[in-house]
Amino acid sequence: MNYPFWKFRIKIFVESINKGIWHAVVNSYAIPTQVVDDKTTNVSFESWPVKEIRRAKYDSKAMNIIHSSLNFDEFSRVLACTIVKKMWDLIQVTHDGTLEFRSARKNSLIQEYDTF
């Protein structure tokens, strides 16, 4: 997978469909909850406000788009993800590494250049 190319194309494709879908990719989504007797439980779908239903649809659509664009190995890697933000982050860390890793890699390349 050519990750930088794929990432750029997916972002543009998703945004062209709906900016709300891209918002779901970069911002975490959680099922609405309520506290009853000091116990947190999920709110039943029938009780969700229209805004929450729309957010859930955006999350599902984004997951569908991204799943459809992955090869088998990548698909298998993110199969257990239940929200698109976690899936996106997992793909990103797999190909870009963590922020600390990228920073260390950058410093290493600078040192190599200085040595050269």
Secondary structure, DSSP 8 states (H G I E B T S, - for coil): --HHHHHHHHHHHHHHH-HHHHHHHHS-----EEEETTEEEE--GGG--HHHHHHHHHHHHHHHHHHHH--HHHHHHHTT--SHHHHHHHHHHHHH--HHHHHHHHHHHHHHHHH-
